Amino acid sequence: MHSVVASVLLIIGLTSTGTALWNGQLIAALAIALATAYAVLAWYSGIIDSLTNPIFQLAGAVVILPIGLVAILNNNRALNVNLQVAYSAVLYDLGTMELHCDVRSAELRKLQEFGVMACAMQGNSDQLGVLNELSKGIHFGPTLTVLDSGAALLDSEKPNYCAKTFKAAENLCPTAFMSLKKSYRSALLEAAQ
């Protein structure tokens, strides 16, 4: 039984590590690999023993937790300053779209209304997402972190509605976004993927 559970943890951890590497998230891959090693060793030595063993506690507190937190902070939209400022800039452009385009078309009107709402709220959504990930990283511990990483592989990243709306609106009315800086446009288009 021990070897089956340890094998499952190892497979989930290696798959999550590989996915992080594939996505170019080197720090996240390191954190997941360390958490996987910790979880497998803890399972083999016994969960209760590993929780009271000072070496396991030190490894979790000093090595795995900080690397995991850095990985979360490094790979999150909420800390992408360019993207966060782009939300405000595109919000203004969406709000004044009728100065540049004929918003009588139903599709463009819907995009404008939805975009204003989405871009006004996207920064908060990103911040709540990073707080959720930080909370999981602090409270789950390495073993559950490996399982959560495996579950995250099944979930797709939450869509960035502001960026997706910007992309669609720019296709219909490019002149509305002429004042948008290239760096903001690039950040939004990348987030729209």
Residue pairs with C-beta under 8 A, 6 or more apart in sequence:
2 43
2 44
5 43
6 40
6 43
6 44
9 36
9 39
9 40
9 43
9 143
9 146
9 147
10 36
10 40
12 36
12 146
12 147
12 149
12 150
13 32
13 33
13 35
13 36
13 37
13 39
13 40
13 146
13 149
13 150
14 36
15 150
15 153
16 32
16 36
16 146
16 149
16 150
16 152
16 153
17 29
17 32
17 33
17 36
18 29
19 153
20 26
20 28
20 29
20 32
21 29
25 71
25 74
25 75
27 67
27 70
27 71
27 74
27 75
28 71
28 72
28 74
28 75
30 67
30 71
31 64
31 67
31 68
31 70
31 71
31 145
32 145
32 146
32 149
34 63
34 64
34 67
34 142
35 64
35 68
35 142
35 143
35 145
35 146
35 149
36 146
38 56
38 59
38 60
38 64
38 142
38 143
39 142
39 143
39 146
41 50
41 56
42 50
42 51
42 56
42 142
42 143
43 50
43 143
45 53
45 56
47 143
50 56
51 57
60 141
60 142
64 142
65 137
65 138
68 137
68 145
69 134
69 137
69 138
72 130
72 133
72 134
72 137
73 79
73 130
73 134
76 126
76 129
76 130
76 133
77 83
77 126
77 129
77 130
77 160
77 191
78 84
78 123
78 126
78 127
78 129
78 130
79 130
80 187
82 183
82 184
82 187
83 126
83 163
83 187
83 188
83 191
84 123
84 126
85 184
86 180
86 181
86 183
86 184
86 185
86 187
86 188
87 119
87 122
87 123
87 162
88 119
89 179
89 180
89 181
89 184
90 115
90 119
90 162
90 166
90 177
90 180
90 184
90 188
91 115
91 116
91 119
91 120
91 162
93 176
93 177
93 179
93 180
94 112
94 115
94 116
94 119
94 165
94 166
94 169
94 176
95 116
96 176
97 103
97 108
97 112
97 169
97 173
97 176
98 112
99 176
100 173
100 175
100 176
100 178
101 108
101 172
101 173
101 175
101 176
102 108
103 109
103 112
105 172
107 172
108 169
108 172
108 173
111 165
111 168
111 169
111 172
112 169
114 161
114 165
115 162
115 165
115 166
115 169
118 161
118 162
118 165
119 162
119 165
119 166
122 160
122 161
122 162
122 163
125 158
129 158
136 145
136 148
137 145
140 148
160 191
160 192
162 188
162 191
163 188
163 189
163 190
163 191
163 192
164 192
166 177
166 188
166 189
166 192
167 188
167 189
167 192
169 176
169 177
170 176
170 177
177 185
